[in-house]
Amino acid sequence: MGKHGYRILDSDIHVMEPPDMFDRYLDPRMRVHTGSGQYFDMVTEPPDAGSPEFEANRQKMLRAQAILGARVQDRYVEEQMRGYTAELLLEAMDKEGVEVAVLFRSRSHMYVDRDDLDAEYATAICRAYNDWLAEFATPEPTRLLPSAIVTLHDPSLAAQEARRAVDELGMKAVTLLPHPVRGRYLHDPDVDVLWSALQELDVPATFHSQSGGYAIESPGNWFRDHPNPTVLSHAFTAPLNIMWAIGSVVLGGVLERFPSLRMGFLEGNCAWLPWLLWRLDEQWELFEETEEIPLSLKPSEYFLRQCYIAVDPAEALVSQVIDDIGDDNIVISTDYPHLDSLYPEAMKTFIDLPNVSERSKRKILWDNCARLYNVSG
């Protein structure tokens, strides 16, 4: 048993990409921007960058980040001094009592969250990140389990990169943005080439929103012009994105066509899940005869058979989720080293939650995560 008397597998711990990552790992033929700082800025900014509206929104975002950063700066002193290294990540895991963690990007999906990117260019960005992450995880390969990123600008290229990342780099999962990119939805038939690859590879598809990016159909863009955009974006973007993704893959027949494909829906809370599954079941019962894609199960049954949802460590309403749908489909993450993480007390916060049984805590902290990512031991 670990520090808190539980084995803990973090389903979604974060790395912080270095500013020179693309300078070192991006295919030179794809380096249309030069200089790491300029590259990051140019690849993530939309066509209206520089307009008064865009600059006003940027200043709001920077101010919010500065305020929150000042509140938690004492937590990340070593990281600020030494960089976000694998060594410090392992130390952070030890502080939290985390035995094994699956590594997720912080910024890299932002760079491809643009509808107008060339598909080969977007795939090259993913490939560069995946190569960097594989190297990052080498100091402790049994504790640091990397998750690759892909983008749906071209599903065939995404499938090729997924196969390379798993077969050659040893990735344990493949992560996608939940919302449509370039008008392509998760349930579109041409995405089946990716789902087929992941099912064959026996790795999960995981869905995780980004706080930035400029795809037209990303919920994160709905609040840019609101006077209180930070609260609204943080409150709604991830849950709405994940709700939509669940509906897309379930009602779009993805889980019907790929019955052994596992999916994880991360960092968007879980308290709303019983309502969503009830609502989908209710609407399917009402309108099944009008729909084009047949389903052999109720929507909730697909989710409970193949999907996992992440609980926030402070999300006390998880007890109601367990009462409604059980404790087999819930995983957890510290969200280290992001500014809104409860690190270094994230896991203790969850363990101290009332009205959650010891049995459920053990399943959420280890068993379910291990099943999602096919981790033995």
C-alpha positions, -999 to +999 in steps of 0.1 A: +000+000+000+011+035-006+014+067+015-023+069+023-030+032+026-041+029-010-024+021-043-030+051-065-028+053-103-032+089-116-053+087-147-042+121-160-011+138-146+004+166-167+037+174-182+048+209-191+062+211-226+095+229-229+096+261-251+122+245-274+103+213-279+093+219-315+128+233-323+142+199-313+115+175-324+095+189-352+103+176-387+125+203-402+103+202-434+074+215-413+091+243-395+072+272-411+078+293-381+112+299-365+121+305-329+104+286-301+086+316-286+074+330-319+064+295-330+041+290-300+025+324-304+019+322-341+006+286-342-020+292-315-034+326-325-065+330-347-067+352-378-081+381-357-050+382-335-040+418-329-076+432-331-088+452-301-112+425-291-086+398-292-061+418-272-087+427-246-096+390-242-059+381-240-053+406-212-082+391-192-067+356-196-032+368-186-046+386-156-065+356-144-035+333-148-013+358-129-038+360-100-042+323-097-005+317-102+004+340-074-019+321-050-002+288-057+034+298-065+047+283-033+037+248-045+059+250-076+090+267-064+113+239-075+096+235-108+100+272-115+137+270-106+147+237-122+120+232-149+092+207-151+115+177-153+107+140-150+126+140-117+104+166-102+073+149-115+083+117-097+089+137-066+055+152-069+040+118-073+057+106-041+043+136-023+008+127-034+013+090-028+009+082-065+025+049-076+019+052-113+007+080-135-004+084-171+012+115-187-009+140-205+000+171-225-005+206-211-003+228-242+003+207-273-033+201-283-038+239-284-014+241-313-036+218-335-069+232-323-073+251-355-097+242-383-075+258-409-043+238-402-029+216-430-035+179-419+002+169-424+014+199-405-011+192-376+001+155-375+037+166-375+030+187-344+015+157-327+044+135-338+069+160-323+052+161-290+048+123-289+086+118-296+094+143-268+071+127-243+084+092-250+119+105-242+106+124-211+092+091-196+123+071-200+137+076-164+110+055-148+090+036-175+071+015-151+058+046-132+055+072-161+031+060-187+028+083-217-004+091-237+000+101-273-019+129-289-035+128-324-058+152-343-088+145-366-077+169-394-070+136-412-082+104-394-060+081-415-029+101-405-042+100-369-045+062-371-010+059-385+005+081-357-015+062-331+000+029-343+035+044-344+031+059-309+020+026-294+041+001-313+073+021-315+071+045-285+052+024-260+024+048-254-004+035-232-033+056-246-042+081-273-057+114-265-080+135-286-099+168-282-136+161-275-150+187-299-152+187-337-122+199-357-126+211-393-162+200-391-153+164-384-171+147-355-161+118-334-189+097-349-182+104-385-176+072-405-142+083-417-130+083-381-136+046-379-101+040-392-088+054-359-112+036-337-103+003-354-066+009-349-071+017-312-093-014-306-067-035-324-039-019-304-058-025-271-052+011-259-080+035-248-091+066-266-091+094-240-108+128-243-095+159-226-103+195-233-078+224-236-081+258-220-070+274-253-074+268-290-095+282-318-115+255-335-149+271-343-169+244-326-150+244-293-171+255-263-141+273-250-147+300-276-183+307-265-172+329-236-144+349-251-164+381-253-182+377-220-172+402-192-166+372-169-150+347-193-126+329-170-153+316-146-176+306-174-149+289-195-136+270-165-171+260-153-185+249-187-159+241-213-147+207-201-180+193-189-199+205-220-172+192-243-172+158-226-210+156-225-211+162-263-183+136-269-201+109-249-233+116-269-213+116-302-197+082-297-226+065-281-255+078-304-232+078-334-227+040-330-190+041-324-192+018-293-217-004-311-192-009-340-162-013-317-174-032-287-140-037-270-127-001-275-122+016-241-127+053-237-119+077-209-135+111-204-112+132-183-110+164-162-146+175-167-161+163-134-186+134-130-215+146-109-236+153-140-231+119-155-261+101-140-284+129-154-267+126-188-271+089-191-307+091-179-315+118-204-299+099-233-318+068-224-351+087-221-346+104-255-335+072-272-367+055-259-388+083-273-371+087-307-354+054-315-377+048-344-368+081-360-330+077-359-307+065-387-281+046-367-295+015-349-283+006-314-286-028-297-282-014-262-295+016-243-270+045-244-262+041-207-253+005-212-226+013-238-211+038-214-211+014-185-196-014-207-167+006-222-163+041-207-147+058-177-153+092-162-129+112-140-138+126-106-123+158-093-105+151-059-128+176-042-160+164-060-181+153-030-211+146-052-193+115-064-211+096-037-244+103-055-228+091-088-217+059-071-253+054-057-267+058-092-243+041-116-219+022-093-182+026-088-167+006-117-164+035-142-148+063-122-111+072-123-092+101-107-063+126-113-042+150-093-041+174-123-005+183-112+011+208-120-018+230-132-027+261-113-061+248-102-048+215-090-051+207-053-015+194-053+001+183-030-031+174-012-053+162-041-053+125-033-057+132+005-087+155-003-104+126-022-096+100+004-111+122+031-144+126+013-173+115+034-200+090+022-176+072-001-168+036+010-133+022+014-141-003-014-151+025-038-121+045-030-098+016-037-115+010-070-114+046-081-078+051-070-063+021-087-085-007-100-106+013-125-076+032-138-056+000-142-085-015-162-088+016-184-051+017-193-045-021-192-020-018-163-011-050-145+002-055-111 
